[in-house]
Amino acid sequence: MLKFGIGQAVRRVEDRRFLTGHGRYTDDISFEGQLHVAFVRSPHAAARILAVDTADAAAAEGVVAVFTGADLDADGVGGVPAVARV
């Protein structure tokens, strides 16, 4: 019988810490100066966006930067595909 392969049991080494409440998730990690991101998308699937006013968002307390799709395109990052879950 094969030692490893399809149908063989796999010993999971991480399960105990998660089952006992000692697991660490990415949401548990915090670094000094850490920033968070939020994506705002159109609620209309096939809308033509004529303008984006980011002034209120940029002026909000704690906001470090606001980027639009045009900003990301200009920087060579590109947009977020419509089928991407964010």
C-alpha positions as CSV (number, residue, x, y, z in Angstrom):
1,M,0.0,0.0,0.0
2,L,1.2,3.5,-0.8
3,K,2.5,5.7,2.0
4,F,1.1,8.9,0.3
5,G,-1.6,9.2,-2.4
6,I,-5.2,9.4,-3.3
7,G,-7.4,7.9,-0.7
8,Q,-4.8,8.0,2.0
9,A,-5.4,9.8,5.3
10,V,-3.5,13.0,5.7
11,R,-2.3,14.0,9.2
12,R,-3.3,17.6,9.7
13,V,-0.9,19.4,12.0
14,E,-2.7,22.7,12.3
15,D,-6.2,21.5,13.3
16,R,-5.6,21.3,17.1
17,R,-4.8,25.0,17.5
18,F,-7.9,26.0,15.5
19,L,-10.2,23.6,17.3
20,T,-9.0,24.8,20.7
21,G,-9.3,28.5,19.9
22,H,-5.6,29.1,19.6
23,G,-5.4,29.5,15.8
24,R,-4.2,32.7,14.3
25,Y,-5.9,34.1,11.3
26,T,-4.9,37.0,9.0
27,D,-7.5,39.2,10.7
28,D,-5.7,38.6,14.0
29,I,-2.5,40.1,12.7
30,S,-1.8,43.8,13.3
31,F,1.3,45.8,12.5
32,E,2.2,49.3,13.6
33,G,1.2,51.7,10.8
34,Q,-1.0,49.1,9.2
35,L,-3.5,50.4,6.7
36,H,-6.8,48.9,5.5
37,V,-8.4,49.1,2.1
38,A,-12.0,49.4,0.9
39,F,-13.3,49.0,-2.6
40,V,-16.4,50.9,-3.7
41,R,-18.0,49.7,-6.9
42,S,-21.0,50.7,-9.0
43,P,-24.3,49.1,-8.0
44,H,-25.2,49.1,-11.7
45,A,-23.8,46.2,-13.8
46,A,-23.6,48.0,-17.1
47,A,-23.5,51.7,-16.1
48,R,-21.3,54.2,-17.9
49,I,-19.5,56.1,-15.2
50,L,-19.1,59.7,-16.3
51,A,-17.4,61.2,-13.3
52,V,-16.0,60.2,-9.9
53,D,-15.8,62.7,-7.1
54,T,-13.4,61.5,-4.4
55,A,-13.3,64.8,-2.4
56,D,-15.5,63.7,0.5
57,A,-13.7,60.3,0.7
58,A,-10.3,62.0,0.7
59,A,-11.3,64.5,3.4
60,A,-12.7,61.8,5.7
61,E,-10.9,61.3,9.0
62,G,-8.2,58.6,8.8
63,V,-8.1,58.4,5.0
64,V,-4.6,58.2,3.7
65,A,-5.3,57.9,0.0
66,V,-8.1,57.5,-2.5
67,F,-7.5,55.9,-5.8
68,T,-9.9,55.6,-8.8
69,G,-9.8,53.1,-11.6
70,A,-8.1,55.8,-13.8
71,D,-5.4,56.2,-11.1
72,L,-4.7,52.5,-11.2
73,D,-4.6,52.4,-15.0
74,A,-2.2,55.3,-15.0
75,D,0.1,53.6,-12.6
76,G,0.1,50.4,-14.7
77,V,-1.7,48.4,-11.9
78,G,-4.9,48.0,-14.0
79,G,-8.5,47.8,-12.8
80,V,-10.3,45.2,-10.7
81,P,-12.1,42.8,-13.1
82,A,-15.9,43.0,-12.8
83,V,-16.0,39.2,-12.0
84,A,-13.5,39.5,-9.1
85,R,-15.0,39.2,-5.6
86,V,-13.8,42.0,-3.4
